[in-house]
Amino acid sequence: MTRSSRSSAVHHAPGASPRGTGAAEPRAGAKPAIGIKPGAHSRGGSGANAGGTGAKARMGAKADTAAKSGTGHAAHQIRIIGGDWKRTPLPVVDAEGLRPTPDRVRETLFNWLGQRLDGLSCLDLFAGSGALGFEAASRGAARVLMIERNPRAAAQLRSNQAKLARSGNADAIEIVEADALRVATGLPRGGFDVVFVDPPFGAALTGSALAATLPLLRKDGVLYVEAGEPLDAVFDAQASARADTGTEPGAATTTDATPGWPDLVGWRILRQGRAGAVHYHLLQRENEE
């Protein structure tokens, strides 16, 4: 993959908590390629092999209601597993719907991403515990924008940022306390290399989050998504709708088959895995290597 030399910025000082944000001007900064190549589980969004059975996709609330641990209780501490702040413990508030991404899932994800994210711009849309955003910052990301609506969770994120700043430079981290989807609609298109989408437990927000964030990715960017069921069902239902009706990508009949989801033609599942009840995926535009 060839990377562009650009990076965008939101004009909030680290630790600030504005209630919204708008588009910002890009800033320069060379970045390495994300170390990802298509694997055996790569799924296309529009090819001949993407068709399903014609049944409706299994999504909506059910796809977002799986707990991230067998106990059903949120962890009260996370630990950064790699990079500059490796092994650093960070407190997590006990908030409704907050389930930190498990260590082994994070380890798999950052193996997919190539371990280091030096110079890259990342968005953690539903930051929650900050497990993904802080991990990205620890691994060299030039910018990590973390959005969290819950005031207690956002306050803990700022506290954890201050803790990390005592043992390194945490200026790359920007924390915004606001509604994630509302902020996302005001961000510049093509401003991020990596976007993390991990909606709160019990909230049927995955489809809306994808609709808001897919335009935010650069040409060769990647989108990480956690859900209660595999996203294959969405790809299959949309491909079947196109095949059954002979409609073009983007037609209403495609999205009618998957209510609440954007048309995913042109995107593919680059990697996917499962940990207990959680299905996690890495999406990228087709023909981007």
C-alpha positions in Angstrom: 0.0 0.0 0.0 1.1 3.6 -0.6 0.4 6.0 2.1 -0.3 9.7 1.7 1.6 12.3 3.8 -1.2 14.0 5.6 -2.8 14.0 9.0 -5.8 16.0 10.3 -6.3 17.7 13.6 -9.3 18.7 15.8 -8.5 21.9 17.6 -9.1 20.8 21.2 -6.3 20.8 23.7 -5.6 17.4 25.2 -7.9 16.8 28.2 -10.5 19.3 27.1 -14.1 18.2 26.9 -16.0 20.3 24.3 -19.6 19.3 23.5 -19.0 19.1 19.8 -16.5 19.7 17.1 -16.2 20.7 13.4 -14.0 20.0 10.5 -10.4 20.9 10.8 -7.5 21.5 8.4 -5.1 18.6 7.7 -1.6 18.7 8.9 1.5 17.3 7.3 3.3 14.2 8.6 4.7 11.2 6.8 3.2 7.9 7.9 4.2 4.3 7.3 2.0 1.7 5.6 -0.4 -0.3 7.8 1.0 -3.8 7.8 -2.1 -5.7 6.5 -2.6 -8.1 3.6 -5.8 -9.9 2.8 -6.1 -13.2 4.5 -8.1 -16.4 4.1 -11.2 -14.8 5.7 -11.3 -11.8 3.4 -14.9 -11.1 2.3 -15.9 -8.9 -0.6 -18.9 -6.6 -0.5 -19.8 -6.8 -4.2 -18.1 -9.8 -5.9 -19.7 -13.0 -7.1 -18.8 -14.8 -4.0 -20.5 -12.3 -1.7 -24.0 -13.5 -2.3 -26.1 -15.1 0.4 -29.3 -17.1 0.7 -31.6 -14.1 0.2 -32.6 -14.1 3.8 -32.7 -10.8 5.8 -29.4 -10.1 7.6 -29.3 -10.9 11.3 -28.5 -7.5 12.7 -30.0 -4.6 14.7 -30.2 -4.8 18.5 -29.3 -8.5 18.6 -26.0 -7.8 16.9 -25.0 -5.3 19.6 -26.2 -7.0 22.8 -23.6 -9.6 23.4 -21.5 -9.0 26.6 -17.8 -8.9 26.2 -17.1 -11.2 29.1 -18.6 -14.3 30.4 -19.3 -12.7 33.8 -21.4 -9.8 32.5 -19.5 -7.4 34.6 -17.2 -4.6 33.4 -13.5 -4.8 34.1 -12.3 -2.2 36.6 -8.8 -2.1 35.1 -7.2 -2.5 31.7 -3.6 -3.0 31.0 -1.8 -1.6 27.9 -0.3 -4.7 26.2 2.3 -3.2 23.8 4.3 -0.1 22.8 5.7 2.7 24.9 3.3 2.2 27.8 3.4 -1.6 27.8 2.1 -3.2 31.0 0.7 0.1 32.3 -2.5 -0.5 34.3 -5.4 2.0 33.8 -8.5 2.3 36.0 -11.9 1.8 34.3 -15.2 3.2 35.6 -18.1 0.7 36.2 -20.6 2.3 33.8 -23.6 0.8 32.1 -22.8 -0.7 28.7 -19.0 -0.3 29.1 -17.1 -3.6 28.3 -13.4 -3.1 27.5 -12.0 -5.0 24.5 -10.3 -8.1 26.0 -6.5 -8.3 26.0 -6.4 -11.2 23.5 -8.7 -9.5 21.1 -6.5 -6.3 21.3 -3.4 -8.4 20.8 -4.9 -10.0 17.6 -6.1 -6.6 16.3 -2.7 -4.9 16.7 -1.0 -8.0 15.1 -3.3 -7.3 12.1 -2.4 -3.7 12.1 1.4 -4.4 12.2 2.1 -3.7 15.9 3.3 -0.1 15.4 1.1 2.8 14.2 3.8 5.4 13.9 2.5 8.6 12.3 -1.1 7.4 11.8 -4.3 9.2 12.7 -6.8 7.1 14.7 -10.4 7.6 15.8 -11.8 5.7 18.8 -15.5 6.5 18.2 -17.0 5.0 21.4 -13.9 5.3 23.6 -15.4 3.8 26.8 -12.5 2.5 28.8 -10.0 3.8 26.2 -8.5 0.3 25.7 -8.2 0.8 21.9 -7.3 4.4 21.8 -4.7 4.3 24.5 -3.2 1.2 22.9 -3.0 3.0 19.6 -1.2 5.9 21.2 1.2 3.6 23.0 2.1 2.2 19.6 3.1 5.5 18.1 0.0 6.9 16.5 0.5 10.6 15.7 -3.1 11.4 16.7 -5.8 9.5 18.6 -9.2 11.2 18.8 -11.3 9.6 21.6 -15.0 10.4 21.8 -17.0 9.4 24.9 -20.5 10.6 25.9 -20.6 9.3 29.4 -19.3 12.1 31.8 -17.8 9.6 34.3 -16.1 7.6 31.6 -14.8 10.7 29.9 -13.4 12.0 33.2 -11.6 8.7 33.7 -10.2 8.9 30.2 -8.7 12.4 31.0 -7.3 11.1 34.3 -5.7 8.1 32.5 -4.3 10.5 29.9 -2.7 12.5 32.6 -1.2 9.4 34.2 0.3 8.3 30.9 1.7 11.8 30.4 3.8 11.4 33.5 5.8 8.6 31.8 5.8 9.9 28.2 4.3 12.2 25.7 0.5 11.9 25.7 -0.1 15.0 23.5 -1.3 12.8 20.6 -4.4 11.9 22.6 -7.5 14.1 22.2 -10.5 13.4 24.4 -13.9 14.8 23.4 -16.9 14.4 25.7 -19.9 14.4 23.4 -22.2 12.2 21.4 -20.1 10.1 19.1 -22.3 10.0 16.0 -22.9 13.7 16.2 -19.2 14.5 16.4 -18.4 12.0 13.6 -20.7 13.9 11.2 -18.7 17.0 11.7 -15.2 15.5 11.1 -13.4 16.0 7.7 -13.8 13.2 5.2 -10.7 11.1 4.6 -9.1 12.3 7.8 -8.2 8.9 9.5 -6.1 5.9 8.8 -7.7 3.7 11.5 -11.2 3.9 13.0 -12.3 1.8 16.0 -16.0 1.2 16.3 -17.0 -0.6 19.5 -20.5 0.6 20.5 -21.8 0.4 24.1 -23.2 -3.0 25.1 -26.9 -3.2 24.5 -27.0 -0.3 22.0 -28.0 -1.0 18.3 -25.6 1.5 16.9 -23.3 -0.5 14.7 -25.0 0.3 11.4 -25.3 4.0 12.2 -21.7 4.1 13.3 -20.5 2.6 10.0 -22.6 5.0 8.0 -20.9 7.9 9.9 -17.3 6.6 9.9 -16.8 4.9 6.5 -16.4 8.3 4.8 -13.9 9.4 7.4 -11.3 6.8 6.3 -8.5 7.6 3.9 -8.2 5.6 0.7 -6.2 2.8 2.3 -7.6 3.2 5.8 -9.1 0.4 7.9 -12.2 0.1 10.1 -12.3 -2.1 13.2 -15.8 -3.2 14.3 -17.0 -5.3 17.2 -20.5 -6.7 17.2 -22.6 -9.4 18.7 -22.8 -11.3 15.4 -20.5 -11.6 12.3 -21.0 -8.9 9.7 -21.1 -11.5 7.0 -24.9 -11.5 7.4 -25.1 -7.9 6.3 -22.8 -8.3 3.3 -24.7 -11.4 2.3 -28.2 -9.8 2.6 -27.1 -6.8 0.6 -25.5 -8.9 -2.2 -28.6 -11.1 -2.4 -30.8 -8.0 -2.7 -28.7 -6.7 -5.6 -28.8 -10.1 -7.3 -32.5 -10.6 -6.8 -33.6 -7.2 -8.0 -30.8 -6.5 -10.5 -30.3 -3.1 -8.9 -27.1 -1.0 -8.8 -25.0 -0.6 -5.7 -26.5 2.1 -3.5 -30.1 1.5 -4.5 -32.8 1.6 -1.9 -33.6 -2.1 -2.3 -30.1 -2.9 -1.1 -30.3 -1.0 2.1 -34.0 -2.1 2.6 -32.6 -5.6 3.0 -30.5 -4.4 5.9 -32.4 -1.7 7.8 -30.2 0.8 9.7 -27.0 -0.1 7.7 -25.2 1.7 5.0 -24.6 0.1 1.6 -21.3 -1.8 2.0 -20.6 -2.4 -1.7 -16.9 -1.6 -2.3 -15.9 -2.7 1.2 -14.7 -6.1 2.3 -14.0 -8.0 5.5 -10.2 -8.1 5.5 -9.9 -10.1 8.8 -12.4 -11.4 11.4 -12.4 -13.4 14.6 -14.5 -14.3 17.6 -13.9 -14.2 21.3 -16.8 -15.7 23.2 -19.9 -13.8 22.2 -17.9 -11.0 20.5 -17.3 -11.0 16.8 -14.6 -8.6 15.7 -13.7 -7.5 12.1 -11.3 -5.4 10.1 -12.9 -3.7 7.0 -11.1 -2.0 4.1 -12.1 -0.8 0.7 -11.8 -3.4 -2.0 -8.6 -3.6 -4.1 -6.6 -1.7 -1.5 -3.4 -3.6 -0.6 
